[in-house]
């Protein structure tokens, strides 16, 4: 029986157990599930070409320990020749969806990831769990319903978020605003305007998207609602008394509080689900615009859903049956970035330490292809449990990408090669440079520190040339600034000889990207 049928029968306890019951498992039970599903996945992999390529011909580990000792850590390069050519006959299971993302710093502009039927089922289950947590205040509470109005804030297929509406409808029907067939062929602004107008008629219950995009949608609504010439409601006439009431009430609230009309003045959301880099920085602002505390989920194209917030503020809980999870301690991760020949050690979920950071390593279960895969994400174990809510599993938060990549608002990833090419294309005589991800007014920015040779130019003039070149090299950066209406670049021109200060610090291993606070202090002092 699907979710709609269970809701019709008011089987709320059964719904909770099916979708959210994993949070009641002990860590020992979670590790048992991890081992059982890993061994099932090894069986599938051993019978496939890609599995033999990664694990070795005739290799079939019989335990977690053996698997970790003989199977190497991998990156997308290990799979690209097969996946980018969609060679399905070499995969461990039949592909239902091919999902796409960008591949910054890779040998191809995009990465493709295959989703098997079983993976899609688990992905759907995780999404529904996230929506249940986003709409409830305590255990056993299930507040989502058939035909809830769902404001469309997602990137369409072939991106990961675009798959969700299509697979969730097998379990429960939502009214998407705008309807899927229209939304997937609209621009960002067109979707917003149409979605808000339909929201006035039908209400808005649910909202899911990348945190930075949700902020932009909230800002766009507020700014344009106060601009009569460019209002989102321009030319729109409420069709009934209920709609008039919503608008008049929102207008009065804005006058009382002496501010713009905000989305929360018109709609009372059931649930707000957010994802993406820097979500932690955006949550307060999200609640300000939408009037609902957001629930964060963590995942990605190659790893699908990994974890979700549940109750309280301790962090996210891992889904136990989506990926086999390993973790590289941060020191080990940094050492391997500095020395490509170094093989870092991993720990398991039950070996995490509170307050420590780790690079996550995943083996995709349920017929997936990625094995001991270094996706490039850093997480922090915030606590070993969430006892207050009866959760006895490690709690985590997503921190960022590994230090040699800068992720800005979940939109673009800046690498050393990206910056080097952009600087060269700018034709600025840059002698030395480093670039760092920083925060300005709680917004992520790209800060370039550079030393010029023989050219008198202001930082603002240099910034114009760098921005133009960077936008041509990395279209996602340009799109991000335009879509989010952000100035995401800072350029600081340093005094001649600033980088010479680093030569006396031989113990420092200088990285061009995210060199660290000590390096920044030295070159700017």
C-alpha positions in Angstrom: 0.0 0.0 0.0 1.3 3.4 -0.9 1.4 6.5 1.4 -1.9 7.8 0.1 -3.7 4.6 1.0 -2.1 4.5 4.5 -3.2 8.1 5.0 -6.8 7.3 3.9 -6.8 4.5 6.5 -5.3 6.8 9.1 -2.4 4.3 9.7 -0.1 7.0 11.1 1.9 4.7 13.4 2.6 2.4 10.4 3.6 5.4 8.3 6.0 6.6 10.9 7.6 3.2 11.3 7.9 2.7 7.5 9.5 6.1 6.7 11.0 7.4 9.9 11.4 4.4 12.1 15.2 4.2 11.4 15.8 7.0 14.0 14.7 4.6 16.7 17.4 2.0 15.8 20.4 1.6 18.1 23.9 2.1 16.6 24.4 -1.6 16.8 21.3 -2.2 14.7 22.4 0.4 12.2 25.8 -1.3 11.8 24.1 -4.7 11.3 22.1 -3.1 8.5 25.2 -1.5 7.0 27.1 -4.8 6.9 24.2 -6.9 5.5 23.5 -4.5 2.7 27.1 -4.1 1.9 27.6 -7.8 1.4 24.5 -7.9 -0.8 26.0 -5.0 -2.9 29.3 -6.8 -3.1 27.5 -9.8 -4.7 25.9 -7.5 -7.3 29.2 -5.8 -8.0 31.2 -9.0 -8.4 28.9 -10.0 -11.2 29.4 -6.8 -13.2 32.2 -5.4 -15.4 32.4 -2.2 -13.4 32.6 -4.1 -10.1 35.4 -6.2 -11.4 37.2 -3.1 -12.6 37.0 -1.5 -9.2 37.4 -4.5 -6.9 39.5 -6.8 -9.1 38.6 -9.8 -11.2 37.3 -12.7 -9.0 37.5 -10.5 -5.9 34.5 -10.9 -3.6 35.2 -9.7 0.0 33.3 -11.7 2.6 33.3 -9.1 5.5 33.4 -5.4 6.1 37.0 -5.7 7.3 38.1 -7.5 4.1 36.3 -5.1 1.9 38.0 -2.1 3.5 41.4 -3.7 3.4 41.5 -4.8 -0.3 39.1 -2.4 -2.2 40.7 0.9 -3.1 39.2 4.3 -2.5 37.8 5.8 -5.8 36.9 9.0 -7.5 34.7 9.8 -10.5 37.7 9.3 -12.8 37.5 5.6 -12.1 34.0 5.4 -13.5 33.9 8.2 -16.1 34.7 6.1 -19.2 31.7 3.8 -18.6 29.2 6.2 -17.1 29.7 9.1 -19.5 29.1 6.7 -22.4 26.1 5.2 -20.6 27.4 1.6 -20.9 24.5 0.0 -19.0 25.6 -3.5 -19.8 28.7 -3.0 -17.6 26.7 -1.9 -14.5 25.5 -4.1 -11.6 21.8 -3.3 -12.2 19.4 -1.8 -14.8 19.3 2.0 -14.9 16.0 3.8 -14.4 17.3 7.3 -14.4 20.5 9.0 -15.5 21.1 12.0 -13.2 23.5 14.8 -14.2 25.7 17.3 -12.4 28.7 19.5 -13.3 32.2 18.2 -13.0 34.4 21.1 -12.0 38.1 20.3 -12.4 37.3 17.0 -14.2 38.1 15.8 -17.7 34.5 16.4 -18.9 32.0 19.2 -18.2 29.5 16.9 -16.5 29.2 13.8 -14.4 26.4 11.2 -14.9 25.2 8.8 -12.2 22.9 5.8 -12.8 19.9 5.2 -10.5 18.6 1.7 -10.3 15.0 0.8 -9.5 15.9 -0.1 -5.9 17.9 3.1 -5.5 14.9 5.1 -6.7 12.7 3.4 -4.2 15.1 4.3 -1.3 15.4 7.9 -2.6 11.6 8.2 -2.6 11.4 6.9 0.9 14.1 9.3 2.1 12.3 12.3 0.5 9.0 11.4 2.2 10.8 10.9 5.5 12.3 14.4 5.1 8.8 15.9 4.4 7.4 14.2 7.5 10.1 15.6 9.7 9.7 19.0 8.1 6.0 19.1 8.9 5.9 17.4 12.4 6.7 18.7 15.9 7.1 15.3 17.6 7.4 11.6 16.9 4.4 9.7 15.4 3.0 12.9 14.0 2.2 12.8 10.2 0.9 16.0 8.7 1.5 15.7 5.0 -1.7 15.0 3.0 -2.8 14.2 -0.5 -3.1 17.3 -2.7 -0.9 19.5 -0.4 0.2 22.5 -2.4 3.9 22.2 -3.2 5.7 25.4 -4.4 8.2 24.3 -7.2 11.7 25.5 -6.3 13.7 22.7 -7.9 16.0 22.3 -10.9 14.3 20.0 -13.4 15.5 16.7 -14.8 18.2 15.6 -15.5 19.3 17.1 -12.2 18.7 15.2 -8.9 16.0 17.5 -7.5 14.0 17.3 -10.7 13.6 13.5 -10.2 11.8 13.9 -6.9 8.3 15.1 -8.0 8.2 12.3 -10.6 9.0 9.5 -8.1 7.1 10.8 -5.1 3.8 10.9 -7.1 3.9 7.1 -7.0 3.3 7.4 -3.2 1.3 10.6 -2.9 -0.1 13.3 -5.2 0.9 16.9 -4.5 -0.4 19.9 -6.3 2.8 21.5 -7.7 2.8 25.3 -8.2 3.1 25.6 -11.2 2.2 22.2 -12.4 5.2 20.0 -13.4 4.6 20.1 -17.1 4.7 23.9 -17.0 7.3 24.4 -14.4 9.9 22.3 -16.1 9.7 24.5 -19.2 9.7 27.9 -17.4 12.5 30.3 -16.4 13.3 30.8 -12.8 11.4 34.1 -12.6 8.5 32.8 -14.6 8.1 29.9 -12.2 8.2 32.2 -9.2 5.5 34.6 -10.5 3.2 31.8 -11.6 3.8 29.8 -8.4 3.0 32.7 -6.1 -0.1 33.6 -8.1 -1.4 30.0 -7.9 -0.4 30.0 -4.2 -2.8 32.9 -3.6 -5.6 30.7 -5.0 -4.7 27.4 -3.4 -2.3 28.2 -0.6 1.2 26.9 -0.1 1.9 24.0 2.2 5.3 22.6 1.2 8.5 24.0 -0.2 11.8 22.3 -1.1 14.9 23.6 -2.8 18.5 24.7 -2.5 18.8 27.0 0.4 20.3 29.9 -1.5 17.5 29.6 -4.1 14.8 29.6 -1.4 16.4 32.8 0.0 16.4 34.4 -3.4 12.7 33.5 -4.0 11.8 35.0 -0.7 13.8 38.2 -1.4 12.4 38.4 -4.9 8.8 38.2 -3.6 9.5 40.8 -0.9 11.2 43.2 -3.3 8.8 42.9 -6.1 5.7 43.0 -3.9 6.7 46.5 -2.8 7.5 47.6 -6.4 4.2 48.5 -8.2 5.9 48.6 -11.6 7.6 45.2 -11.2 5.3 43.4 -8.7 4.9 39.6 -8.8 1.2 40.3 -8.6 1.2 42.8 -11.4 -2.0 42.4 -13.4 -3.3 39.8 -11.0 -6.8 40.2 -9.5 -7.9 38.0 -6.5 -10.7 35.7 -7.5 -12.5 35.3 -4.2 -12.9 36.7 -0.7 -10.3 34.3 0.7 -7.6 35.7 -1.6 -8.5 39.3 -0.9 -8.3 38.5 2.8 -4.8 37.0 2.4 -3.5 40.1 0.5 -5.1 42.7 2.8 -3.9 40.9 5.9 -0.4 40.8 4.5 -0.5 44.4 3.6 -1.6 45.4 7.1 1.2 43.3 8.7 3.8 45.0 6.5 2.5 48.4 7.6 2.4 47.5 11.3 6.0 46.1 11.2 7.1 48.8 8.8 8.7 46.4 6.3 8.0 44.8 2.9 5.4 42.1 2.5 7.0 38.8 3.2 5.9 35.3 2.0 5.1 34.4 5.7 2.5 37.3 5.8 0.4 35.5 3.2 1.1 31.8 3.7 1.5 29.5 6.7 3.7 26.6 5.5 3.4 23.1 6.8 7.0 22.3 6.0 10.2 23.8 4.5 12.9 21.5 3.3 16.3 22.8 2.3 19.6 21.5 1.0 22.9 22.6 -0.3 26.2 24.2 0.8 25.9 27.0 3.4 22.5 25.9 4.5 23.6 26.5 8.1 24.2 30.2 7.3 20.9 30.6 5.5 18.5 29.0 8.0 17.8 32.1 10.1 17.0 34.2 7.0 14.9 31.3 5.6 12.7 31.4 8.7 12.5 35.2 8.5 11.0 35.1 5.0 8.9 31.9 5.3 7.9 31.8 8.9 8.9 28.2 9.3 12.0 26.7 10.7 13.6 24.7 7.8 14.7 21.1 8.0 18.0 20.4 6.2 18.7 17.3 4.1 22.1 16.3 2.8 22.8 14.4 -0.3 24.2 14.6 -3.9 24.0 13.2 -7.4 26.4 10.3 -6.8 25.4 9.6 -3.1 21.6 10.4 -3.3 20.0 11.3 0.1 22.5 10.7 2.9 21.1 12.3 6.1 18.3 14.6 7.4 17.6 16.7 10.3 14.9 15.3 12.6 14.3 17.0 16.0 16.2 19.7 17.9 19.3 21.4 16.8 22.0 18.8 17.2 22.3 18.0 13.5 21.3 15.4 10.9 20.9 11.6 11.2 22.2 9.2 8.5 19.8 7.0 6.6 21.2 3.5 7.4 20.2 1.7 4.1 21.2 4.1 1.3 25.0 4.1 1.5 27.6 2.1 3.3 29.4 4.8 5.2 33.1 5.4 5.9 34.8 8.5 7.0 38.4 9.8 6.5 39.5 11.9 9.5 40.2 15.5 8.5 44.0 15.3 9.1 44.2 12.1 7.0 42.1 13.8 4.3 44.4 16.9 4.2 47.5 14.7 4.1 46.1 12.8 1.1 45.4 16.1 -0.7 49.0 17.2 -0.2 50.4 13.8 -1.2 48.5 12.0 -3.9 50.4 8.8 -3.1 49.2 8.7 0.5 46.3 6.3 1.2 44.2 7.7 4.1 42.6 5.5 6.7 38.9 5.4 7.3 36.6 4.9 10.3 33.1 3.6 10.5 29.9 5.3 11.7 30.2 3.8 15.2 33.7 5.1 15.4 33.0 8.8 14.9 34.1 11.3 17.6 32.0 14.3 18.6 33.5 17.6 17.5 35.7 16.0 14.8 35.5 16.6 11.0 35.7 13.9 8.3 35.7 13.5 4.6 32.8 11.2 3.8 33.3 8.0 1.7 30.3 6.1 0.4 29.6 2.8 -1.2 26.3 3.0 -3.1 23.9 0.2 -2.0 20.9 -1.2 -3.9 22.6 -1.8 -7.2 24.6 1.4 -7.4 28.0 1.7 -9.0 30.1 3.9 -6.7 32.5 2.0 -4.4 34.4 3.5 -1.5 33.8 6.8 -3.3 35.3 10.0 -2.3 32.6 12.5 -3.2 34.7 15.4 -1.8 32.4 16.5 1.1 33.4 17.3 4.7 31.0 16.6 7.5 31.3 17.3 11.3 30.1 14.9 14.0 28.2 17.3 16.2 27.2 14.7 18.8 27.1 10.9 19.3 23.4 10.9 19.9 20.3 13.1 20.3 19.1 11.6 23.6 16.5 14.3 24.2 14.5 12.9 21.3 15.4 9.2 21.8 17.9 9.1 18.9 21.0 7.1 19.8 23.0 7.5 16.5 25.7 10.0 15.6 24.5 13.5 14.6 26.3 15.4 11.9 26.2 18.6 9.9 27.5 19.2 6.3 30.4 21.6 6.5 31.6 22.1 2.9 33.6 20.7 0.1 37.2 19.5 0.7 39.6 22.4 1.1 40.9 22.4 -2.5 37.4 23.2 -3.9 35.2 26.2 -3.1 31.5 25.6 -3.3 29.5 28.8 -3.4 25.8 28.5 -2.4 25.5 25.1 -3.9 25.7 26.6 -7.4 29.3 26.4 -8.5 32.6 24.9 -7.5 35.8 26.9 -8.0 39.1 25.0 -8.3 42.7 26.2 -8.7 42.5 25.5 -12.5 39.4 27.7 -12.7 41.0 30.6 -11.0 44.4 30.2 -12.9 42.6 30.3 -16.2 40.4 33.2 -15.2 43.4 35.2 -14.0 45.3 34.5 -17.2 42.3 35.5 -19.3 41.9 38.8 -17.4 45.3 39.8 -18.7 46.2 41.3 -15.3 49.9 40.9 -14.4 49.2 38.8 -11.3 52.5 37.7 -9.7 51.1 35.7 -6.8 47.6 34.8 -5.7 45.5 32.7 -3.3 41.7 32.5 -3.2 39.5 31.8 -0.1 35.9 31.2 0.6 34.7 33.7 3.2 31.5 35.1 4.5 30.2 38.7 4.2 26.9 39.4 5.9 26.5 35.6 6.3 26.7 35.2 2.5 29.5 33.1 0.9 31.9 35.0 -1.2 35.0 34.3 -3.3 37.9 36.4 -2.0 41.0 36.7 -4.3 44.2 38.0 -2.7 46.8 38.9 -5.3 50.0 40.7 -5.9 50.4 42.6 -9.2 53.5 43.4 -11.1 54.1 46.7 -12.7 50.5 47.9 -13.0 48.8 50.7 -11.1 45.1 49.6 -10.9 42.5 49.8 -8.2 40.9 46.7 -6.6 37.6 47.6 -8.1 39.1 47.8 -11.6 40.8 44.5 -11.1 37.6 43.0 -9.8 35.7 44.0 -13.0 38.3 42.2 -15.1 38.4 39.1 -12.9 34.6 38.9 -12.8 34.3 39.1 -16.5 37.0 36.4 -17.1 35.7 34.1 -14.3 32.1 34.4 -15.8 33.4 33.3 -19.2 35.4 30.4 -17.7 32.7 29.3 -15.2 29.2 30.0 -16.5 27.8 28.7 -13.2 29.5 31.6 -11.3 28.0 34.1 -13.6 24.6 32.5 -13.4 24.8 32.4 -9.6 25.5 36.1 -9.3 22.6 36.9 -11.7 20.1 34.5 -10.3 20.8 35.2 -6.6 21.4 38.9 -7.2 24.7 38.7 -5.4 28.1 40.3 -5.5 30.1 37.1 -4.7 33.6 38.4 -5.5 36.1 40.4 -3.5 39.5 41.3 -4.8 42.3 42.5 -2.5 45.5 43.8 -4.1 48.4 43.2 -1.7 51.6 45.2 -1.3 54.6 44.1 -3.3 56.5 41.4 -1.4 53.5 40.2 0.7 53.9 36.6 -0.4 57.6 36.6 0.5 56.5 36.4 4.1 55.4 32.8 3.5 59.0 31.7 2.7 60.0 32.0 6.3 57.2 29.6 7.2 58.5 26.5 5.7 56.3 24.3 7.8 53.2 25.7 6.0 52.1 23.8 3.0 50.5 26.6 0.9 47.4 25.8 -1.1 46.2 28.2 -3.8 42.6 27.5 -2.8 41.5 28.0 0.8 45.1 28.4 2.2 43.9 28.9 5.7 43.6 31.7 8.2 47.3 31.7 9.1 48.4 32.3 5.5 45.8 35.0 5.0 46.9 36.8 8.1 50.6 36.7 7.0 50.1 38.1 3.5 47.7 40.8 4.7 49.6 42.0 7.7 
